[in-house]
Amino acid sequence: MFKIGSEYTRDEIHGHLGGSIQSYLPTVDRYVVAVCVKPEMNPRAPNVVLCGKGPIIASAGAALARQHDPVPVFIKRATNRWEYQGKFKVIASHSSGPQFAALVAGSGRNPSDVSLVIQLA
């Protein structure tokens, strides 16, 4: 379906996986079908995803943290150009504590604006 290193539009990603074309954690029936992040908001992606605090994104982040199946990860490279990184599985999530602080540190994001840190491998 997707080839690692190739770029896709959000419409193409949506066409294959469903979910929102705007959310960075598009969901179908409360299941996260992809991770689509911008490097300036998630500089350690694809291995670390920082979830914001809005109710919809916090809920999607919590859903991703509970998932056991690998999820396709895309990183934005330019306007409507999303590079496929491969499928990654959640290995840990943190909502506070030293690991949370360490993974948010250096990201340019304020820890108070992050609801959850998800580690992928």
VENSUL-V390744 format. One line per field, one symbol per residue. ss: DSSP state (a for helix, b for strand, c for the rest). psi: psi as a letter, one per 30 degrees, with the letter a starting at -180 (. if undefined). burial: b if it has 24 or more other C-alpha atoms within 12 Angstrom, else e. A space follows every 10 residues. Layout:
ss=???
psi=???
burial=???
//
This chain:
ss=ccccccbbca aaaaaaaccc ccccccbbcc bbcbbbbbcc cccccccbbb bcccaaaaaa aaaaaacccc bbbbbbbbcc bbbbbbbbcb bbbbccaaaa aaaacccccc aaaccbbbbb c
psi=dkkkflklle eeeeeefalk gekfikljhg kkflkjlkff fifgkgfkkj kafleeeeee eeeeffkfkk kkkkkkflkh jjkkfakkkk fllkflaeee eefekfffkk ffgkfkkkkl .
burial=ebeeeebbbb eebbeebebb bebbbbbeee bbbbbbbbbe bbebbbbbbb bbeeeebbbb bbbbbebeee bbbbbbeeee ebbbbbbbbb ebbbbeeeeb eebbeebebe beebbbbbbb e
//
